[in-house]
């Protein structure tokens, strides 16, 4: 067996940087998180899921409800006010990144929900008659907006490669 010992300050520093790079990936995770937030918001504007499929269109009932309330909405589903899209955020740690939405409706929009899945409430109409209203009032199809697309996969690999290359070049 041959043993080689190198007592060189620069090489020793390079190994310390490599060790740090392999144990604390917080900065690359932040870079990945930022990229995923941007791509998620872009896909929501385009009306596409991470797998590239378009979101289920708004139903005629939903469009009539918007019209009745005089609610303005964007051209694609999940684009009523833009609030949900703007609440997409990330949280990075040494070994992971998490993409989330804090919008109250985000889980229902992502996974969908059947009419009445969350119960009902009692209300009165214009004539004072009591009615029960389902929550949600109609079936909501799943429109997955969180996830990783093929382009995201490529971007993540590029971010990690660039970061490792940068770490290797540091003095």
ZITANOR-V660613 format. One record per backbone hydrogen bond with DSSP energy under -1.0 kcal/mol. NH is the residue of the N-H (numbers start at 1). CO is the residue of the C=O. If there is no record, write none. Layout:
# ZITANOR-V660613
[[NH,CO] [NH,CO]]
This chain:
# ZITANOR-V660613
[[12,8] [13,9] [14,10] [15,11] [16,12] [17,13] [18,14] [19,15] [20,16] [21,17] [22,18] [24,20] [25,94] [29,25] [30,26] [31,27] [32,28] [33,29] [34,30] [35,31] [36,32] [37,33] [38,34] [39,35] [40,36] [41,37] [42,38] [43,39] [44,40] [45,41] [46,42] [47,43] [48,43] [49,53] [52,49] [55,47] [63,59] [64,60] [65,61] [66,62] [67,63] [68,64] [69,65] [71,66] [74,79] [86,82] [87,83] [88,85] [89,100] [91,98] [93,96] [98,91] [100,89] [102,87] [106,103] [109,105] [110,106] [111,107] [112,108] [113,140] [116,136] [117,114] [118,135] [119,116] [121,133] [123,131] [125,129] [128,125] [131,123] [133,121] [135,119] [140,113] [143,109] [153,149] [154,150] [155,151] [156,152] [157,153] [158,154] [159,155] [160,156] [161,157] [162,158] [163,159] [164,160] [165,161] [166,162] [167,163] [168,164] [169,165] [170,166]]
